[in-house]
Amino acid sequence: MAAGYLRHLAGDRIEIRSAGTQPKSEINAIAIEAMSEEGIDISNQEPKILDDEAVIASDYVITMGCGDSCPYFPGKTYLDWVLDDPAGQGIVAVRPIRDKIRQHVEELIAKIDAKTS
């Protein structure tokens, strides 16, 4: 959902790498539905494993509760977004998670834009 919002709100101004330490085999159908309500289609995305190369190539590393399993490299800006896991939840429970993700993404974009101004 975060990558979907970043693409939607920042366009090509920000390069996005989305991955997880233990990705599922497919994108959560309820997350797809929740983002569709926002006019954002994430159905064509595929879960990817987070590897060192992706972290090395990034300026910001956003984690969502992966703890010690996330690769760490000095000099990167790490932000941990504490969110409920949408896995196994219905649309009513996922909407507030989606909305919190949007809030975090908007704050991140503003931070990045302020640095580049």
C-alpha positions as CSV (number, residue, x, y, z in Angstrom):
1,M,0.0,0.0,0.0
2,A,2.9,2.4,0.8
3,A,4.5,1.9,-2.6
4,G,1.1,2.4,-4.2
5,Y,0.6,5.7,-2.4
6,L,4.2,6.8,-3.2
7,R,3.7,6.2,-6.9
8,H,0.3,7.9,-6.9
9,L,1.3,11.0,-4.8
10,A,5.0,11.5,-5.9
11,G,4.9,10.2,-9.4
12,D,8.4,9.7,-10.8
13,R,10.0,12.2,-8.4
14,I,10.8,9.3,-6.0
15,E,12.3,6.0,-7.0
16,I,10.5,3.2,-5.1
17,R,11.7,-0.2,-4.1
18,S,9.2,-2.3,-2.3
19,A,10.1,-5.5,-0.6
20,G,9.7,-7.5,2.6
21,T,11.8,-9.8,4.8
22,Q,9.1,-12.5,4.5
23,P,6.9,-11.7,1.5
24,K,3.8,-13.7,0.8
25,S,3.3,-15.2,-2.6
26,E,0.8,-12.6,-3.7
27,I,-0.5,-9.1,-2.7
28,N,-3.2,-9.2,0.0
29,A,-6.6,-9.1,-1.8
30,I,-8.1,-6.9,0.9
31,A,-5.2,-4.4,0.5
32,I,-5.9,-4.3,-3.2
33,E,-9.6,-3.6,-2.5
34,A,-8.7,-0.9,0.0
35,M,-6.4,0.9,-2.4
36,S,-8.9,0.5,-5.2
37,E,-11.3,2.6,-3.1
38,E,-8.6,5.3,-3.3
39,G,-8.4,5.0,-7.1
40,I,-5.0,3.3,-6.8
41,D,-4.4,-0.1,-8.5
42,I,-1.8,-2.3,-6.8
43,S,-3.1,-5.5,-8.3
44,N,-0.2,-5.8,-10.7
45,Q,2.5,-5.7,-8.0
46,E,4.4,-8.8,-6.9
47,P,5.9,-9.4,-3.5
48,K,9.7,-9.3,-3.5
49,I,12.3,-10.3,-0.9
50,L,14.2,-7.5,0.7
51,D,17.9,-7.9,-0.2
52,D,21.0,-6.0,0.7
53,E,21.3,-4.4,-2.8
54,A,17.9,-2.7,-2.4
55,V,18.9,-1.2,0.9
56,I,22.3,-0.1,-0.4
57,A,20.7,1.6,-3.3
58,S,18.2,3.5,-1.1
59,D,18.4,6.8,0.8
60,Y,15.4,5.9,3.0
61,V,14.5,2.5,4.4
62,I,11.0,2.3,5.7
63,T,10.3,-0.7,7.9
64,M,7.0,-1.9,9.3
65,G,7.9,-4.0,12.3
66,C,10.6,-6.3,10.8
67,G,12.9,-5.7,13.8
68,D,16.3,-7.4,13.6
69,S,15.6,-9.2,10.3
70,C,15.9,-5.9,8.3
71,P,19.3,-5.3,6.7
72,Y,21.1,-2.3,8.3
73,F,23.7,-0.1,6.5
74,P,25.1,3.0,8.1
75,G,24.3,6.3,6.3
76,K,20.7,5.3,5.4
77,T,17.7,7.0,6.9
78,Y,15.6,4.4,8.7
79,L,12.0,5.0,9.6
80,D,9.9,2.4,11.3
81,W,6.2,2.8,10.7
82,V,4.3,0.9,13.5
83,L,1.2,-0.4,11.8
84,D,-1.3,-3.2,12.3
85,D,-0.8,-6.1,9.9
86,P,-3.6,-6.2,7.4
87,A,-3.1,-10.0,6.8
88,G,-6.3,-11.9,7.6
89,Q,-8.3,-8.8,8.3
90,G,-11.5,-7.6,6.5
91,I,-11.9,-4.3,4.6
92,V,-13.3,-2.5,7.6
93,A,-10.1,-3.2,9.6
94,V,-7.8,-2.5,6.7
95,R,-9.1,1.0,5.9
96,P,-7.6,2.6,9.0
97,I,-4.3,0.9,8.3
98,R,-4.4,2.2,4.7
99,D,-5.2,5.7,5.9
100,K,-2.3,5.6,8.4
101,I,0.0,4.5,5.6
102,R,-1.2,7.4,3.5
103,Q,-0.4,9.8,6.4
104,H,3.1,8.4,6.7
105,V,3.7,8.6,3.0
106,E,2.5,12.2,2.8
107,E,4.9,13.1,5.7
108,L,7.8,11.2,3.9
109,I,7.2,13.0,0.6
110,A,7.1,16.4,2.5
111,K,10.4,15.5,4.2
112,I,12.1,14.5,1.0
113,D,10.8,17.6,-0.9
114,A,12.1,19.8,1.9
115,K,15.5,18.3,1.7
116,T,15.7,18.8,-2.1
117,S,14.4,22.4,-2.0
